[in-house]
């Protein structure tokens, strides 16, 4: 529920006051719900098979692959889930907005740790054992391979500070 309420506040911040019903029917909500069901099943050890089924449904219906052990706090928003790939070892904070085509992946056995209040633009890649600080904005198609400081805005290949 926190994911959906935060999504509604993101729309409102952008000047689009929308009803909760519209949020439920908007692009990305099904991907969010399937991810949370996957996460719940994996955490509660209900059954790994059920977690894998929810993950597969997300891949099939949304073209979105989020590892069953990927851990995000409340307020995860998948604006457009198509092409989103997130490794199982990724850890994310609260209030993270992810656009389409984002890849958050492992390199040599380590994955990124994401802070709170992030925006990750379409097509961005975040790879390796790095930390993305709180309040960070990652531009579209940026390739992040090094730590990003709190409150920074990064873009480019490789990503660098744009402030």
C-alpha positions in Angstrom: 0.0 0.0 0.0 2.9 2.3 0.8 4.2 1.9 -2.8 0.9 3.0 -4.3 0.5 5.9 -1.9 4.0 7.1 -2.8 3.2 6.7 -6.5 0.2 8.9 -6.1 2.3 11.6 -4.4 4.9 11.4 -7.2 2.1 12.1 -9.7 0.8 14.9 -7.6 4.3 16.4 -7.3 4.5 16.4 -11.1 1.2 18.4 -11.2 -1.1 15.4 -11.9 -3.7 15.0 -9.1 -5.0 11.5 -9.8 -7.3 9.3 -7.9 -6.2 6.1 -6.1 -8.2 4.1 -8.6 -6.2 5.6 -11.5 -3.0 4.8 -9.6 -4.1 1.1 -9.3 -4.8 1.0 -13.0 -1.7 2.8 -14.1 1.4 1.3 -15.8 3.7 -0.4 -13.4 1.3 -1.1 -10.6 0.9 -4.8 -11.5 4.7 -5.1 -11.6 4.9 -3.6 -8.1 2.3 -5.9 -6.7 3.9 -9.0 -8.2 7.3 -7.9 -6.9 5.9 -7.4 -3.4 4.1 -10.8 -3.5 7.4 -12.4 -4.6 9.2 -10.7 -1.8 6.6 -11.7 0.8 6.8 -15.4 -0.3 10.6 -15.4 -0.3 10.8 -13.7 3.2 8.2 -15.7 4.9 9.4 -19.0 3.4 5.8 -19.7 2.4 7.1 -21.5 -0.5 9.9 -20.8 -2.9 7.9 -22.2 -5.7 5.2 -19.6 -5.2 7.8 -16.8 -5.2 9.2 -18.1 -8.4 5.7 -18.2 -10.0 5.1 -14.5 -9.1 8.5 -13.6 -10.4 7.8 -15.5 -13.7 4.4 -13.7 -14.0 6.1 -10.4 -13.6 8.5 -11.3 -16.4 5.7 -12.6 -18.6 3.1 -9.8 -18.1 5.4 -6.8 -17.6 8.8 -7.8 -19.2 10.2 -7.0 -15.7 12.7 -9.2 -13.9 13.3 -8.5 -10.2 15.3 -11.1 -8.2 13.3 -12.9 -5.5 15.7 -11.7 -2.8 16.0 -8.1 -4.0 15.0 -6.0 -1.0 13.4 -2.5 -1.3 11.8 -0.5 1.4 8.3 1.0 1.2 7.6 3.5 -1.6 9.1 1.6 -4.5 7.6 2.9 -7.8 8.0 1.2 -11.1 6.7 3.9 -13.4 7.1 1.8 -16.6 8.3 -1.7 -15.8 9.3 -2.9 -19.3 12.9 -3.8 -19.5 13.6 -3.4 -15.8 16.1 -6.0 -14.5 17.2 -6.0 -10.8 19.6 -8.6 -9.4 18.5 -10.6 -6.3 21.4 -9.2 -4.2 20.3 -5.5 -4.7 19.3 -3.7 -1.5 17.2 -0.5 -1.8 15.9 2.1 0.6 12.5 3.9 0.7 10.8 6.0 -1.9 12.7 4.9 -5.1 11.2 5.7 -8.5 12.4 3.6 -11.4 11.7 4.3 -15.1 11.7 1.8 -18.0 14.8 -0.2 -19.1 16.7 0.2 -15.8 19.3 -2.4 -15.0 20.6 -2.8 -11.4 23.1 -5.6 -11.5 25.8 -7.6 -9.9 29.5 -7.5 -10.7 31.9 -10.1 -9.4 29.4 -11.2 -6.7 28.5 -7.8 -5.3 25.5 -5.6 -6.1 24.6 -2.0 -5.5 23.1 -0.6 -2.3 20.6 2.2 -3.0 19.7 4.9 -0.5 16.3 6.6 0.1 14.5 9.2 -2.1 16.0 8.2 -5.5 15.0 8.8 -9.1 16.5 6.5 -11.7 15.9 7.6 -15.2 15.0 5.4 -18.2 17.7 3.1 -19.5 20.1 3.8 -16.6 22.5 1.1 -15.5 23.8 0.7 -12.0 26.4 -2.1 -11.7 28.7 -3.5 -9.0 29.4 -3.1 -5.3 28.7 0.6 -5.1 26.5 2.8 -3.0 24.0 5.3 -4.3 23.4 8.0 -1.7 20.1 9.4 -0.4 18.3 12.0 -2.5 20.1 11.1 -5.7 18.9 11.5 -9.3 20.3 9.3 -12.0 19.8 10.6 -15.5 18.4 8.6 -18.4 20.9 6.1 -19.9 23.6 6.9 -17.3 26.0 4.1 -16.5 26.8 4.2 -12.8 30.0 2.3 -11.8 31.2 4.3 -8.8 29.6 5.5 -5.6 27.2 8.4 -5.8 27.2 11.0 -3.0 24.0 12.0 -1.2 21.9 14.5 -3.1 24.0 14.3 -6.3 22.6 14.4 -9.8 24.6 12.1 -12.2 24.5 11.4 -15.9 26.7 10.2 -18.8 28.8 7.1 -19.6 30.4 6.6 -17.2 28.1 8.6 -14.8 29.6 11.8 -13.3 28.2 14.6 -11.2 26.2 17.1 -13.2 26.0 19.7 -10.4 
